[in-house]
Amino acid sequence: MQALRHYLLAVQFFTRIPVTGRLADWVGYSPEMLRASTAHFPGVGWLVGGLSAAVLAGLLLLLPPVPASAWVAALGCTVFSVLLTGAFHEDGLADLADGLGGSYDRERALDIMKDSRIGSFGAIALVLGLLSKLALLALLAQIDPWLAVTCCWLAHVVSRTAPLFIIRTLPHVGDTPRSKSKPLADRIGLASLLAGLVWCGAALALAGWLVSMPLWLAGMVGAAVGLLWMRRLLARRLQGFTGDGLGATQQVCEAMFLMGVALASGWPA
């Protein structure tokens, strides 16, 4: 039951799915509980990715069988996922891009990231990030609709596993007392990391029944490249991570997973 409470707290924190009223009272809240909920980030990906994939599948079934339908379905799925999460991770991507693009000075970059206004770098990163995911989903849907639906779900799970490695290997930086990610500031324990990997491993095992293994392995390679690049960027520019950095890592790894699958789809059988 404690694990269920931690999972529901993660859902409450990272999505707009209502965990309110008596249910919220039962779940409770404390910084320690939020820290424990870190293990369930990939589990949130199961939920968000599953619902988004269902929207994608429904639109692909209902729309006429023409090439443009793949783009419309991908757009609908992307809009749904943004509404479901309240653009939580997309906001992190935009803020990080503004900070790192706005100044090479570490402290100035951290100050820029606290500004709620979006700048040129943030707007460009946000547009390119959303367009990348939309285009890749549309491409996969034209190759194989079932492949697109499965990878839409799997990309959400895998990309929400990646930030766990950032938290594990880098220190939290920035205005810690006022940061939304303060409860995550301490490096997560090995048990929490392993629990997150169980969530991800279960998704990959299920995907093995639905998608050719070389394809999802290529997606994992793409996500790993995105993770390594983001970790290097955060370590070099900020000497640690912020909540915005975690959100940006999720977005980059989601797009890179889809890119890996798309590239592998063109390989000879």
C-alpha positions as CSV (number, residue, x, y, z in Angstrom):
1,M,0.0,0.0,0.0
2,Q,2.9,2.3,0.7
3,A,4.3,1.8,-2.8
4,L,0.8,2.6,-4.2
5,R,0.7,5.8,-2.2
6,H,4.2,6.7,-3.6
7,Y,3.0,6.0,-7.1
8,L,-0.1,8.1,-6.8
9,L,2.0,10.9,-5.4
10,A,4.2,10.7,-8.5
11,V,1.1,10.8,-10.7
12,Q,-0.2,13.8,-8.7
13,F,3.1,15.7,-9.1
14,F,3.9,15.0,-12.7
15,T,0.4,15.0,-14.4
16,R,-2.9,16.8,-14.4
17,I,-4.7,13.5,-13.5
18,P,-6.8,14.4,-10.5
19,V,-5.6,12.9,-7.3
20,T,-7.7,15.0,-5.0
21,G,-10.2,14.9,-2.1
22,R,-10.3,11.8,0.1
23,L,-7.8,10.0,-2.2
24,A,-5.3,12.8,-1.8
25,D,-5.8,12.7,1.9
26,W,-5.1,9.0,1.9
27,V,-2.0,9.4,-0.3
28,G,-0.6,12.2,1.9
29,Y,2.6,14.2,1.2
30,S,6.0,14.8,2.7
31,P,9.4,15.6,1.1
32,E,10.4,12.1,2.1
33,M,7.4,10.6,0.3
34,L,8.1,12.6,-2.9
35,R,11.7,11.5,-2.8
36,A,10.5,7.9,-2.5
37,S,8.1,8.5,-5.4
38,T,11.2,9.0,-7.7
39,A,11.3,5.2,-8.2
40,H,7.9,5.4,-9.9
41,F,8.8,8.0,-12.6
42,P,8.8,5.3,-15.3
43,G,5.5,4.1,-13.9
44,V,4.0,7.5,-14.6
45,G,5.4,6.9,-18.1
46,W,3.3,3.7,-18.3
47,L,0.2,5.8,-17.6
48,V,0.9,8.8,-19.7
49,G,2.3,6.8,-22.5
50,G,-0.5,4.3,-22.4
51,L,-3.2,6.9,-22.6
52,S,-1.3,8.9,-25.3
53,A,-0.8,5.7,-27.3
54,A,-4.6,4.9,-27.0
55,V,-5.4,8.4,-28.5
56,L,-2.9,7.7,-31.3
57,A,-4.4,4.3,-32.0
58,G,-8.0,5.7,-31.9
59,L,-7.2,8.5,-34.3
60,L,-5.4,6.2,-36.7
61,L,-8.4,3.8,-36.7
62,L,-11.0,6.6,-37.2
63,L,-9.3,8.8,-39.7
64,P,-9.5,8.0,-43.4
65,P,-6.6,5.8,-44.8
66,V,-4.6,8.6,-46.4
67,P,-1.0,9.7,-45.6
68,A,-2.1,13.0,-44.0
69,S,-4.0,11.0,-41.3
70,A,-0.7,9.9,-39.7
71,W,0.2,13.6,-39.2
72,V,-3.2,14.4,-37.8
73,A,-3.1,11.4,-35.4
74,A,0.4,12.3,-34.3
75,L,-0.6,15.9,-33.6
76,G,-3.7,14.8,-31.6
77,C,-1.5,12.4,-29.6
78,T,1.1,15.1,-28.9
79,V,-1.6,17.7,-27.9
80,F,-3.2,15.1,-25.6
81,S,0.1,14.3,-23.9
82,V,0.9,17.9,-23.3
83,L,-2.5,18.5,-21.7
84,L,-2.2,15.4,-19.6
85,T,1.1,16.5,-18.1
86,G,0.5,20.2,-18.1
87,A,3.5,20.7,-20.3
88,F,5.6,19.9,-17.2
89,H,8.6,18.6,-19.0
90,E,8.3,20.8,-22.0
91,D,8.5,23.8,-19.7
92,G,11.8,22.4,-18.3
93,L,13.2,22.1,-21.8
94,A,12.3,25.7,-22.6
95,D,13.7,27.0,-19.4
96,L,17.0,25.1,-19.7
97,A,17.4,26.3,-23.3
98,D,16.9,29.9,-22.2
99,G,19.4,29.6,-19.4
100,L,22.2,27.8,-21.2
101,G,21.6,29.8,-24.4
102,G,21.3,33.1,-22.6
103,S,24.6,33.1,-20.7
104,Y,27.8,31.0,-20.5
105,D,28.1,32.1,-16.8
106,R,26.8,29.4,-14.6
107,E,25.1,31.6,-12.0
108,R,23.6,33.9,-14.6
109,A,22.2,30.8,-16.5
110,L,20.6,29.6,-13.3
111,D,19.0,33.0,-12.7
112,I,17.6,33.0,-16.2
113,M,16.1,29.6,-15.7
114,K,14.1,30.9,-12.8
115,D,12.4,33.5,-15.0
116,S,8.9,32.4,-15.9
117,R,9.0,34.3,-19.2
118,I,10.1,32.4,-22.3
119,G,12.9,33.7,-24.4
120,S,14.1,33.1,-28.0
121,F,16.2,30.0,-27.1
122,G,13.4,28.5,-25.1
123,A,10.8,29.1,-27.8
124,I,13.1,27.6,-30.5
125,A,13.8,24.5,-28.3
126,L,10.1,24.0,-27.5
127,V,9.0,24.3,-31.1
128,L,11.8,22.0,-32.4
129,G,11.2,19.5,-29.6
130,L,7.5,19.2,-30.2
131,L,7.9,19.1,-34.0
132,S,10.6,16.4,-33.7
133,K,8.3,14.1,-31.7
134,L,5.3,14.8,-34.0
135,A,7.2,14.2,-37.2
136,L,8.8,10.9,-35.8
137,L,5.4,9.6,-34.7
138,A,3.9,10.4,-38.1
139,L,6.8,8.7,-39.8
140,L,6.4,5.6,-37.7
141,A,2.7,5.6,-38.2
142,Q,3.2,5.5,-42.0
143,I,5.6,2.6,-41.7
144,D,3.4,0.6,-39.4
145,P,0.6,2.0,-37.2
146,W,1.0,-0.6,-34.6
147,L,4.7,0.2,-34.4
148,A,3.9,3.8,-33.8
149,V,1.4,3.1,-31.1
150,T,3.8,0.8,-29.2
151,C,6.7,3.1,-29.5
152,C,4.7,6.1,-28.4
153,W,4.0,4.2,-25.1
154,L,7.5,2.8,-24.7
155,A,9.2,6.2,-25.4
156,H,7.3,7.7,-22.5
157,V,8.4,4.9,-20.1
158,V,12.1,4.9,-21.2
159,S,12.4,8.7,-21.3
160,R,11.1,8.9,-17.7
161,T,13.7,6.3,-16.6
162,A,16.6,8.5,-17.9
163,P,16.4,11.3,-15.4
164,L,16.9,8.8,-12.6
165,F,20.5,8.4,-13.8
166,I,20.9,12.2,-13.7
167,I,19.7,12.4,-10.1
168,R,21.9,9.4,-9.2
169,T,25.1,10.7,-10.7
170,L,24.9,14.5,-10.4
171,P,24.3,16.9,-7.5
172,H,21.3,19.2,-7.3
173,V,22.2,22.9,-8.0
174,G,20.4,26.2,-8.0
175,D,18.1,27.8,-5.6
176,T,17.5,24.6,-3.6
177,P,15.2,26.0,-0.8
178,R,12.6,27.3,-3.3
179,S,13.1,24.6,-6.0
180,K,10.2,22.3,-6.9
181,S,12.8,19.5,-7.3
182,K,14.3,20.1,-3.8
183,P,12.9,16.8,-2.5
184,L,14.8,15.1,-5.3
185,A,18.0,17.0,-4.5
186,D,19.6,14.1,-2.6
187,R,21.0,11.4,-4.8
188,I,18.4,8.6,-5.0
189,G,19.2,5.3,-3.4
190,L,20.1,2.2,-5.3
191,A,16.8,0.6,-4.3
192,S,14.8,3.4,-5.9
193,L,16.9,3.2,-9.0
194,L,16.4,-0.5,-9.2
195,A,12.7,-0.1,-8.7
196,G,12.6,2.4,-11.6
197,L,14.5,-0.1,-13.8
198,V,12.0,-2.8,-12.9
199,W,9.2,-0.5,-14.3
200,C,11.3,0.1,-17.5
201,G,12.3,-3.6,-17.8
202,A,8.7,-4.7,-17.6
203,A,7.8,-2.4,-20.4
204,L,10.7,-3.6,-22.5
205,A,9.7,-7.2,-21.9
206,L,6.1,-6.5,-23.0
207,A,7.4,-4.6,-26.0
208,G,9.4,-7.7,-27.0
209,W,6.0,-9.4,-27.7
210,L,4.8,-6.4,-29.7
211,V,7.8,-5.0,-31.6
212,S,10.8,-6.5,-33.2
213,M,13.7,-6.5,-30.7
214,P,16.2,-4.8,-33.0
215,L,13.8,-1.9,-33.3
216,W,13.3,-1.2,-29.6
217,L,17.0,-1.9,-29.0
218,A,17.8,0.8,-31.5
219,G,15.4,3.1,-29.6
220,M,17.2,2.3,-26.4
221,V,20.5,3.2,-28.0
222,G,19.0,6.5,-29.2
223,A,17.7,7.3,-25.7
224,A,21.1,6.4,-24.2
225,V,22.8,8.8,-26.6
226,G,20.3,11.5,-25.5
227,L,20.9,10.7,-21.8
228,L,24.7,10.8,-22.1
229,W,24.6,14.1,-24.1
230,M,22.3,15.7,-21.5
231,R,24.4,14.5,-18.6
232,R,27.5,15.9,-20.1
233,L,25.8,19.2,-20.9
234,L,24.5,19.6,-17.3
235,A,27.8,18.6,-15.8
236,R,29.8,20.9,-17.9
237,R,27.6,24.0,-17.9
238,L,25.9,23.7,-14.5
239,Q,28.0,21.2,-12.5
240,G,24.8,19.5,-11.6
241,F,21.1,19.2,-12.3
242,T,17.9,21.3,-11.7
243,G,14.3,20.3,-12.1
244,D,14.4,22.0,-15.6
245,G,17.4,19.8,-16.5
246,L,15.4,16.7,-15.6
247,G,12.4,17.8,-17.7
248,A,14.7,18.6,-20.6
249,T,16.4,15.1,-20.3
250,Q,13.0,13.4,-20.5
251,Q,12.1,15.4,-23.6
252,V,15.4,14.7,-25.4
253,C,15.4,11.0,-24.6
254,E,11.8,10.6,-25.7
255,A,12.6,12.1,-29.1
256,M,15.9,10.2,-29.4
257,F,14.1,6.9,-28.6
258,L,11.7,7.5,-31.5
259,M,14.6,8.6,-33.7
260,G,16.4,5.4,-33.0
261,V,13.4,3.3,-33.9
262,A,12.8,5.3,-37.1
263,L,16.4,4.9,-38.2
264,A,16.4,1.1,-37.5
265,S,13.1,0.8,-39.5
266,G,15.0,1.6,-42.6
267,W,17.6,-1.2,-42.1
268,P,17.4,-4.2,-44.4
269,A,15.5,-7.1,-42.8
